[in-house]
Structure formats: structure tokens, C-alpha cells
């Protein structure tokens, strides 16, 4: 029989960040019990990362391009906006939720009401719902509500396959002319990309793929294998869009193994962003292995930056 662990007088090991949420991490539910576990892991990963990073930046604006629940009956577990907002981070200033499907707007309205309930200073906790195509509505929103240089901002581009245009990605990446760029979480479909493109034979479908890619020269990319695609997109976000850091995180069919269904391309200008995402990735029971970001390198980076690095953000309540 295994012995129960007992407390000791030795000093506890210091965590990467003092976050109770990370310490309560649970392994993913077996794929045999639930359906699309990668969707649930995706929502959990985003929620954990954003909550933790807001604890570092002390402020933030959340943009969700496809904010409605993908499946209404599974929304309690796999709805990213719900999983994030229910954590009620005191550092979140605004959330902009976009959704093209009219049948899902009511769920977003209910989520907004629940999140803002009982909070008297709504200018500090504002959730706005925008019906319509995110490719058109997000540029309008940013023009009406420009994000200041001292504000951290995160955009979740959780597309199914080819719904997010490259023009929108560039709009988000270039919106802030000073300070750090809007941090991007760009989901690249892998598990069914080839099948989707092969079935796209109409002019309208091919034009959609062109808009998604930002041109008609996507054929060479489609012919790459999975890992080549992820590395290509990492380089594209850094070289073409100018991000200082970009890493691709695989979302597996069975949680920690099986075929890769999505690549999460995480692009940021923050030196602690990638190490923190790796910690979030591991905390939900997923295995991380990348020779560019081994654990020793992560610890060296954290030691170099210290526990309280200087950020370009402030925690003022002004918009």
C-alpha cells in the first residue's frame, strides 16, 4: 500500500507563478468517455493561459472572433468564452465577442449578463456582443474602440477551417502602432484540411481559401506534412507579421496522443508568453516536447526575467 504524503518543514518549491488555478490542474478526461476531447482541451487551455497571463499584465482586452459555442449541447465543457469568463479575472477590462450564427447570439447575451451581474462599475468590466462576420466586424470595432499602447490584448481566432481571412490577421497584428502587438491565438485545422480543400471545387469556395491564405499560392503549403505546416506558420507570424515569438502547439485527437486535429499558433511580443503557454499546456495534462523550449531553457528565461518583470502595461482604469 502506498504511504500517504506528509508535510515537511522544508521550503516548498516555488511555482512559475503563484496561481492556485495551475496547482489544481487535472488530467484530461479519457477520449472513450467524451467525444471531441481536443475541443474541450482547447477551451481549457485558452482559459488557463489567459487567466494566468492577466495575473502578470494586470489588465487585458479579450477578442473572440468565433465566440459562440461550437455545439450548444456541449457548451459547459468546450465553450472557450464561457470557460475563460467564468474564471472572473479581476484584471480583464473588456471582452469583445463576435458571432455570425444568429442562433448563438442569445447564448452570448446570457453570458454577458451573467458575467457583468452585480458589478456596478461596468466601464471596468465591459462585455460587448457583435453579431455578424468577424472579418468585417472586428476592423469596425477596432476603429471605434482603438486599443491603447499600454493595454494588453488577446485575440482568439478559433476558426473551423478557412473562415478567418488573412486580412483580418494582419489587421489585428498591425492595430497597435506602439507597445506590444495584440497577442494572437490562431487555430490551424490539420485533421481535415486536405479533405476540406479537396471538396472545395466551386469558385466561391476557392475564393474563400484564397482569402484565408491571403493569396492564391496556398497549394505548396497544403502539400506539406503536419509539422512542416506548423513551422511554416510560426515563421510566417514572425517574419511577415513581425511578432517576436511564435510557437505551434498541437491539439491531439485523444488528448495527449492520436492524430493532430488542430495546431494552435501562439504569436506574442511578450518574453514570458511562450513559457507560460507551455506551463498551461502541461497543466491540463498534455505532453510538451520541443527542443527549442526545453525545461532548462524555460527556467533560465524565467530566472533572467525574475518574478516581477517590467511590462509596458499599466493597471489604470482608463480606456
C-alpha positions as a LaTeX table, in Angstrom:
\begin{tabular}{lrrr}
\hline
Residue & $x$ (\AA) & $y$ (\AA) & $z$ (\AA) \\
\hline
Unk1 & 0.00 & 0.00 & 0.00 \\
Unk2 & 1.33 & 3.41 & $-0.93$ \\
Unk3 & 2.02 & 5.70 & 2.02 \\
Unk4 & 0.20 & 8.99 & 2.29 \\
Unk5 & 2.39 & 12.02 & 1.78 \\
Unk6 & 3.18 & 14.04 & 4.88 \\
Unk7 & 4.11 & 17.70 & 5.24 \\
Unk8 & 7.72 & 18.65 & 5.91 \\
Unk9 & 9.46 & 21.67 & 7.32 \\
Unk10 & 11.39 & 22.31 & 4.11 \\
Unk11 & 10.56 & 25.32 & 2.00 \\
Unk12 & 8.01 & 24.48 & $-0.72$ \\
Unk13 & 9.14 & 24.55 & $-4.31$ \\
Unk14 & 8.37 & 27.91 & $-5.91$ \\
Unk15 & 5.94 & 27.66 & $-8.80$ \\
Unk16 & 6.43 & 29.51 & $-12.06$ \\
Unk17 & 3.64 & 31.84 & $-11.00$ \\
Unk18 & 1.73 & 31.75 & $-7.69$ \\
Unk19 & $-1.56$ & 30.67 & $-9.20$ \\
Unk20 & $-3.86$ & 28.27 & $-7.37$ \\
Unk21 & $-5.55$ & 27.52 & $-10.66$ \\
Unk22 & $-2.38$ & 25.93 & $-12.01$ \\
Unk23 & $-1.87$ & 23.85 & $-8.90$ \\
Unk24 & $-5.34$ & 22.33 & $-9.20$ \\
Unk25 & $-4.74$ & 21.02 & $-12.72$ \\
Unk26 & $-6.44$ & 17.74 & $-13.57$ \\
Unk27 & $-5.53$ & 15.26 & $-16.29$ \\
Unk28 & $-7.76$ & 15.26 & $-19.38$ \\
Unk29 & $-10.82$ & 13.05 & $-19.45$ \\
Unk30 & $-10.21$ & 9.83 & $-21.43$ \\
Unk31 & $-11.36$ & 10.05 & $-25.03$ \\
Unk32 & $-13.50$ & 6.95 & $-24.54$ \\
Unk33 & $-15.72$ & 8.89 & $-22.12$ \\
Unk34 & $-16.26$ & 12.08 & $-24.11$ \\
Unk35 & $-16.46$ & 12.94 & $-27.78$ \\
Unk36 & $-14.23$ & 15.62 & $-29.25$ \\
Unk37 & $-11.80$ & 15.93 & $-26.40$ \\
Unk38 & $-9.50$ & 18.19 & $-28.40$ \\
Unk39 & $-12.25$ & 20.85 & $-28.40$ \\
Unk40 & $-12.54$ & 20.62 & $-24.62$ \\
Unk41 & $-8.78$ & 20.77 & $-24.15$ \\
Unk42 & $-8.63$ & 23.75 & $-26.47$ \\
Unk43 & $-11.16$ & 25.71 & $-24.40$ \\
Unk44 & $-9.47$ & 24.74 & $-21.15$ \\
Unk45 & $-6.02$ & 25.68 & $-22.45$ \\
Unk46 & $-7.11$ & 29.13 & $-23.62$ \\
Unk47 & $-8.93$ & 29.85 & $-20.35$ \\
Unk48 & $-5.97$ & 28.80 & $-18.20$ \\
Unk49 & $-3.43$ & 30.73 & $-20.22$ \\
Unk50 & $-5.42$ & 33.97 & $-20.39$ \\
Unk51 & $-6.32$ & 33.93 & $-16.70$ \\
Unk52 & $-2.68$ & 33.40 & $-15.79$ \\
Unk53 & $-1.27$ & 35.98 & $-18.17$ \\
Unk54 & $-3.75$ & 38.60 & $-16.94$ \\
Unk55 & $-2.35$ & 37.99 & $-13.48$ \\
Unk56 & 1.01 & 39.11 & $-14.86$ \\
Unk57 & $-0.07$ & 42.02 & $-17.08$ \\
Unk58 & $-2.69$ & 43.29 & $-14.58$ \\
Unk59 & $-5.00$ & 44.36 & $-17.41$ \\
Unk60 & $-6.31$ & 42.99 & $-20.67$ \\
Unk61 & $-8.79$ & 43.06 & $-23.52$ \\
Unk62 & $-10.16$ & 39.79 & $-24.90$ \\
Unk63 & $-11.28$ & 39.49 & $-28.54$ \\
Unk64 & $-13.07$ & 36.31 & $-29.63$ \\
Unk65 & $-13.70$ & 36.12 & $-33.38$ \\
Unk66 & $-15.90$ & 33.00 & $-33.25$ \\
Unk67 & $-17.30$ & 33.42 & $-29.76$ \\
Unk68 & $-20.45$ & 31.30 & $-29.79$ \\
Unk69 & $-20.43$ & 27.70 & $-28.55$ \\
Unk70 & $-19.45$ & 25.31 & $-31.33$ \\
Unk71 & $-22.02$ & 22.82 & $-30.06$ \\
Unk72 & $-24.75$ & 24.11 & $-27.80$ \\
Unk73 & $-25.23$ & 20.78 & $-26.03$ \\
Unk74 & $-21.51$ & 20.66 & $-25.15$ \\
Unk75 & $-21.05$ & 24.30 & $-24.21$ \\
Unk76 & $-20.35$ & 23.77 & $-20.50$ \\
Unk77 & $-17.07$ & 21.99 & $-21.30$ \\
Unk78 & $-15.94$ & 23.15 & $-24.73$ \\
Unk79 & $-17.02$ & 26.78 & $-24.96$ \\
Unk80 & $-13.85$ & 28.87 & $-24.74$ \\
Unk81 & $-15.56$ & 32.20 & $-23.95$ \\
Unk82 & $-17.51$ & 30.61 & $-21.10$ \\
Unk83 & $-14.51$ & 28.78 & $-19.67$ \\
Unk84 & $-12.48$ & 32.00 & $-19.67$ \\
Unk85 & $-15.09$ & 34.47 & $-18.42$ \\
Unk86 & $-16.29$ & 32.16 & $-15.64$ \\
Unk87 & $-12.86$ & 32.46 & $-14.05$ \\
Unk88 & $-13.77$ & 36.12 & $-13.41$ \\
Unk89 & $-10.30$ & 37.59 & $-13.61$ \\
Unk90 & $-10.32$ & 40.97 & $-11.89$ \\
Unk91 & $-7.80$ & 42.22 & $-14.44$ \\
Unk92 & $-9.98$ & 41.80 & $-17.52$ \\
Unk93 & $-11.14$ & 45.22 & $-18.73$ \\
Unk94 & $-13.16$ & 44.34 & $-21.81$ \\
Unk95 & $-14.32$ & 41.37 & $-23.86$ \\
Unk96 & $-15.41$ & 41.71 & $-27.48$ \\
Unk97 & $-17.42$ & 38.68 & $-28.61$ \\
Unk98 & $-18.18$ & 38.19 & $-32.33$ \\
Unk99 & $-20.54$ & 35.60 & $-33.80$ \\
Unk100 & $-22.02$ & 35.18 & $-37.27$ \\
Unk101 & $-24.57$ & 32.48 & $-36.40$ \\
Unk102 & $-27.79$ & 34.23 & $-35.27$ \\
Unk103 & $-28.88$ & 31.17 & $-33.26$ \\
Unk104 & $-25.87$ & 31.58 & $-30.93$ \\
Unk105 & $-26.25$ & 35.28 & $-30.12$ \\
Unk106 & $-28.65$ & 34.59 & $-27.25$ \\
Unk107 & $-26.06$ & 32.40 & $-25.54$ \\
Unk108 & $-23.54$ & 35.23 & $-25.75$ \\
Unk109 & $-26.07$ & 37.74 & $-24.42$ \\
Unk110 & $-26.78$ & 35.44 & $-21.48$ \\
Unk111 & $-23.05$ & 35.00 & $-20.86$ \\
Unk112 & $-22.57$ & 38.77 & $-20.89$ \\
Unk113 & $-25.41$ & 39.30 & $-18.40$ \\
Unk114 & $-24.08$ & 36.63 & $-16.08$ \\
Unk115 & $-20.52$ & 37.92 & $-16.19$ \\
Unk116 & $-21.49$ & 41.55 & $-15.54$ \\
Unk117 & $-24.17$ & 40.78 & $-12.93$ \\
Unk118 & $-23.63$ & 42.62 & $-9.67$ \\
Unk119 & $-20.64$ & 44.55 & $-10.99$ \\
Unk120 & $-21.51$ & 48.22 & $-10.50$ \\
Unk121 & $-18.59$ & 49.77 & $-12.40$ \\
Unk122 & $-19.42$ & 48.30 & $-15.79$ \\
Unk123 & $-16.88$ & 50.53 & $-17.51$ \\
Unk124 & $-14.24$ & 48.33 & $-15.89$ \\
Unk125 & $-15.92$ & 45.05 & $-16.80$ \\
Unk126 & $-17.47$ & 45.55 & $-20.20$ \\
Unk127 & $-18.59$ & 42.70 & $-22.44$ \\
Unk128 & $-19.81$ & 43.60 & $-25.93$ \\
Unk129 & $-21.50$ & 41.18 & $-28.33$ \\
Unk130 & $-21.19$ & 41.82 & $-32.07$ \\
Unk131 & $-23.45$ & 39.84 & $-34.44$ \\
Unk132 & $-22.01$ & 39.36 & $-37.93$ \\
Unk133 & $-18.92$ & 38.24 & $-39.83$ \\
Unk134 & $-15.81$ & 38.79 & $-37.71$ \\
Unk135 & $-13.79$ & 39.60 & $-40.82$ \\
Unk136 & $-15.92$ & 42.70 & $-41.25$ \\
Unk137 & $-16.97$ & 43.48 & $-37.69$ \\
Unk138 & $-13.59$ & 43.30 & $-35.91$ \\
Unk139 & $-11.98$ & 46.05 & $-38.05$ \\
Unk140 & $-15.05$ & 48.23 & $-37.38$ \\
Unk141 & $-14.78$ & 47.54 & $-33.65$ \\
Unk142 & $-11.08$ & 48.37 & $-33.51$ \\
Unk143 & $-11.70$ & 51.60 & $-35.37$ \\
Unk144 & $-14.40$ & 52.59 & $-32.88$ \\
Unk145 & $-12.57$ & 51.21 & $-29.82$ \\
Unk146 & $-8.82$ & 51.53 & $-30.53$ \\
Unk147 & $-6.58$ & 49.70 & $-28.09$ \\
Unk148 & $-4.01$ & 51.86 & $-26.34$ \\
Unk149 & $-0.32$ & 51.02 & $-26.29$ \\
Unk150 & $-0.35$ & 50.32 & $-22.54$ \\
Unk151 & $-3.13$ & 47.72 & $-22.76$ \\
Unk152 & $-2.57$ & 44.01 & $-23.17$ \\
Unk153 & $-4.88$ & 42.49 & $-25.77$ \\
Unk154 & $-5.58$ & 38.91 & $-26.87$ \\
Unk155 & $-7.42$ & 37.73 & $-29.97$ \\
Unk156 & $-8.75$ & 34.18 & $-30.27$ \\
Unk157 & $-9.17$ & 33.11 & $-33.92$ \\
Unk158 & $-10.81$ & 29.73 & $-33.40$ \\
Unk159 & $-11.90$ & 29.05 & $-36.96$ \\
Unk160 & $-13.25$ & 25.73 & $-38.16$ \\
Unk161 & $-11.12$ & 25.63 & $-41.34$ \\
Unk162 & $-10.94$ & 28.66 & $-43.68$ \\
Unk163 & $-13.29$ & 31.18 & $-42.10$ \\
Unk164 & $-10.69$ & 33.68 & $-40.85$ \\
Unk165 & $-9.19$ & 35.82 & $-43.63$ \\
Unk166 & $-5.52$ & 36.69 & $-43.62$ \\
Unk167 & $-6.53$ & 40.35 & $-43.96$ \\
Unk168 & $-8.14$ & 40.10 & $-40.53$ \\
Unk169 & $-4.99$ & 38.53 & $-39.08$ \\
Unk170 & $-2.93$ & 41.41 & $-40.47$ \\
Unk171 & $-5.43$ & 43.95 & $-39.16$ \\
Unk172 & $-5.07$ & 42.57 & $-35.64$ \\
Unk173 & $-1.29$ & 42.27 & $-35.87$ \\
Unk174 & $-0.81$ & 45.87 & $-37.04$ \\
Unk175 & $-3.53$ & 47.57 & $-34.99$ \\
Unk176 & $-1.28$ & 48.81 & $-32.21$ \\
Unk177 & 1.39 & 51.12 & $-33.62$ \\
Unk178 & 3.14 & 51.44 & $-30.26$ \\
Unk179 & 3.89 & 48.99 & $-27.48$ \\
Unk180 & 3.33 & 45.30 & $-27.98$ \\
Unk181 & 1.13 & 43.76 & $-30.66$ \\
Unk182 & $-2.24$ & 42.17 & $-29.98$ \\
Unk183 & $-1.44$ & 38.63 & $-28.92$ \\
Unk184 & $-2.89$ & 36.04 & $-31.29$ \\
Unk185 & $-4.23$ & 32.53 & $-30.79$ \\
Unk186 & $-4.68$ & 31.26 & $-34.32$ \\
Unk187 & $-6.13$ & 27.79 & $-34.85$ \\
Unk188 & $-4.94$ & 25.97 & $-37.95$ \\
Unk189 & $-7.10$ & 22.99 & $-38.92$ \\
Unk190 & $-4.99$ & 19.91 & $-39.55$ \\
Unk191 & $-7.14$ & 16.82 & $-39.19$ \\
Unk192 & $-9.48$ & 17.62 & $-42.08$ \\
Unk193 & $-7.70$ & 20.35 & $-44.05$ \\
Unk194 & $-6.86$ & 18.16 & $-47.06$ \\
Unk195 & $-10.38$ & 16.78 & $-47.24$ \\
Unk196 & $-11.88$ & 20.25 & $-46.98$ \\
Unk197 & $-9.69$ & 21.69 & $-49.73$ \\
Unk198 & $-10.25$ & 18.71 & $-52.00$ \\
Unk199 & $-14.02$ & 19.18 & $-51.73$ \\
Unk200 & $-13.76$ & 22.93 & $-52.45$ \\
Unk201 & $-14.40$ & 22.95 & $-56.18$ \\
Unk202 & $-16.69$ & 25.94 & $-56.66$ \\
Unk203 & $-15.44$ & 29.43 & $-57.42$ \\
Unk204 & $-16.91$ & 30.70 & $-54.15$ \\
Unk205 & $-15.10$ & 28.06 & $-52.08$ \\
Unk206 & $-11.79$ & 28.64 & $-53.83$ \\
Unk207 & $-12.11$ & 32.38 & $-53.28$ \\
Unk208 & $-12.69$ & 31.70 & $-49.59$ \\
Unk209 & $-9.48$ & 29.68 & $-49.42$ \\
Unk210 & $-7.61$ & 32.47 & $-51.23$ \\
Unk211 & $-8.90$ & 34.99 & $-48.68$ \\
Unk212 & $-7.96$ & 32.68 & $-45.81$ \\
Unk213 & $-4.42$ & 32.29 & $-47.11$ \\
Unk214 & $-4.00$ & 35.84 & $-48.33$ \\
Unk215 & $-3.40$ & 34.86 & $-51.98$ \\
Unk216 & $-3.75$ & 32.01 & $-54.43$ \\
Unk217 & $-0.35$ & 30.42 & $-53.76$ \\
Unk218 & $-1.52$ & 28.07 & $-51.00$ \\
Unk219 & $-1.01$ & 24.82 & $-52.90$ \\
Unk220 & 2.60 & 24.32 & $-51.75$ \\
Unk221 & 1.52 & 24.79 & $-48.12$ \\
Unk222 & $-1.24$ & 22.20 & $-48.42$ \\
Unk223 & 1.25 & 19.67 & $-49.78$ \\
Unk224 & 3.44 & 19.97 & $-46.66$ \\
Unk225 & 3.20 & 17.47 & $-43.82$ \\
Unk226 & 1.71 & 18.45 & $-40.50$ \\
Unk227 & 4.89 & 19.57 & $-38.74$ \\
Unk228 & 6.18 & 21.44 & $-41.77$ \\
Unk229 & 2.92 & 23.37 & $-41.83$ \\
Unk230 & 3.26 & 24.31 & $-38.17$ \\
Unk231 & 6.83 & 25.54 & $-38.63$ \\
Unk232 & 5.87 & 27.45 & $-41.76$ \\
Unk233 & 3.13 & 29.26 & $-39.85$ \\
Unk234 & 5.46 & 30.04 & $-36.95$ \\
Unk235 & 7.85 & 31.71 & $-39.37$ \\
Unk236 & 5.04 & 33.49 & $-41.18$ \\
Unk237 & 3.78 & 35.09 & $-37.98$ \\
Unk238 & 7.26 & 36.27 & $-37.06$ \\
Unk239 & 8.64 & 37.23 & $-40.47$ \\
Unk240 & 5.54 & 38.54 & $-42.21$ \\
Unk241 & 3.61 & 39.94 & $-39.26$ \\
Unk242 & 6.58 & 40.95 & $-37.12$ \\
Unk243 & 5.88 & 39.05 & $-33.90$ \\
Unk244 & 8.89 & 38.44 & $-31.67$ \\
Unk245 & 7.73 & 34.97 & $-30.67$ \\
Unk246 & 5.52 & 32.35 & $-32.30$ \\
Unk247 & 5.08 & 28.69 & $-31.43$ \\
Unk248 & 2.71 & 25.97 & $-32.63$ \\
Unk249 & 1.02 & 23.77 & $-30.03$ \\
Unk250 & $-0.61$ & 20.51 & $-31.21$ \\
Unk251 & $-4.14$ & 19.60 & $-30.14$ \\
Unk252 & $-4.43$ & 15.82 & $-30.35$ \\
Unk253 & $-7.48$ & 13.75 & $-31.12$ \\
Unk254 & $-7.23$ & 11.75 & $-27.87$ \\
Unk255 & $-5.96$ & 14.47 & $-25.60$ \\
Unk256 & $-2.29$ & 13.51 & $-25.32$ \\
Unk257 & $-1.93$ & 11.26 & $-28.37$ \\
Unk258 & $-3.59$ & 10.27 & $-31.62$ \\
Unk259 & $-3.55$ & 12.37 & $-34.76$ \\
Unk260 & $-3.22$ & 16.15 & $-34.60$ \\
Unk261 & $-6.59$ & 17.84 & $-35.16$ \\
Unk262 & $-5.52$ & 21.47 & $-34.75$ \\
Unk263 & $-2.36$ & 23.49 & $-34.39$ \\
Unk264 & $-2.62$ & 26.45 & $-32.03$ \\
Unk265 & $-0.28$ & 29.11 & $-33.38$ \\
Unk266 & 0.53 & 31.37 & $-30.45$ \\
Unk267 & 2.08 & 34.69 & $-31.50$ \\
Unk268 & 3.24 & 37.29 & $-28.97$ \\
Unk269 & 5.75 & 40.04 & $-28.29$ \\
Unk270 & 5.99 & 39.14 & $-24.59$ \\
Unk271 & 9.11 & 37.23 & $-23.47$ \\
Unk272 & 7.15 & 35.22 & $-20.90$ \\
Unk273 & 4.26 & 34.31 & $-23.18$ \\
Unk274 & 5.62 & 31.07 & $-24.65$ \\
Unk275 & 6.96 & 29.67 & $-21.34$ \\
Unk276 & 3.61 & 30.47 & $-19.73$ \\
Unk277 & 1.70 & 28.76 & $-22.54$ \\
Unk278 & 3.90 & 25.67 & $-22.14$ \\
Unk279 & 3.04 & 25.62 & $-18.44$ \\
Unk280 & $-0.67$ & 25.96 & $-19.25$ \\
Unk281 & $-0.37$ & 23.20 & $-21.84$ \\
Unk282 & 1.23 & 20.85 & $-19.33$ \\
Unk283 & $-1.17$ & 21.80 & $-16.56$ \\
Unk284 & $-4.17$ & 20.33 & $-18.39$ \\
Unk285 & $-2.35$ & 17.01 & $-18.77$ \\
Unk286 & $-0.85$ & 17.44 & $-22.25$ \\
Unk287 & 2.70 & 16.45 & $-23.10$ \\
Unk288 & 5.03 & 19.11 & $-24.44$ \\
Unk289 & 8.26 & 18.37 & $-26.28$ \\
Unk290 & 10.18 & 20.91 & $-28.32$ \\
Unk291 & 13.96 & 21.13 & $-28.48$ \\
Unk292 & 13.70 & 24.91 & $-28.80$ \\
Unk293 & 11.92 & 25.24 & $-25.46$ \\
Unk294 & 13.21 & 22.53 & $-23.17$ \\
Unk295 & 12.51 & 22.90 & $-19.45$ \\
Unk296 & 16.02 & 24.11 & $-18.68$ \\
Unk297 & 15.67 & 26.88 & $-21.24$ \\
Unk298 & 12.33 & 27.92 & $-19.76$ \\
Unk299 & 13.78 & 28.06 & $-16.25$ \\
Unk300 & 16.78 & 30.05 & $-17.48$ \\
Unk301 & 14.46 & 32.55 & $-19.13$ \\
Unk302 & 12.33 & 32.93 & $-16.01$ \\
Unk303 & 15.43 & 33.37 & $-13.84$ \\
Unk304 & 16.73 & 36.00 & $-16.22$ \\
Unk305 & 13.46 & 37.92 & $-16.19$ \\
Unk306 & 12.81 & 37.49 & $-12.49$ \\
Unk307 & 9.48 & 37.08 & $-10.74$ \\
Unk308 & 8.30 & 40.61 & $-11.46$ \\
Unk309 & 9.44 & 41.70 & $-14.91$ \\
Unk310 & 8.71 & 45.20 & $-16.14$ \\
Unk311 & 5.89 & 45.30 & $-18.66$ \\
Unk312 & 4.81 & 48.14 & $-20.87$ \\
Unk313 & 1.28 & 47.88 & $-19.50$ \\
Unk314 & $-0.30$ & 49.63 & $-16.55$ \\
Unk315 & $-3.27$ & 48.77 & $-14.41$ \\
Unk316 & $-5.06$ & 52.10 & $-14.77$ \\
Unk317 & $-8.79$ & 52.03 & $-15.19$ \\
Unk318 & $-8.81$ & 54.43 & $-18.14$ \\
Unk319 & $-9.85$ & 53.09 & $-21.54$ \\
\hline
\end{tabular}
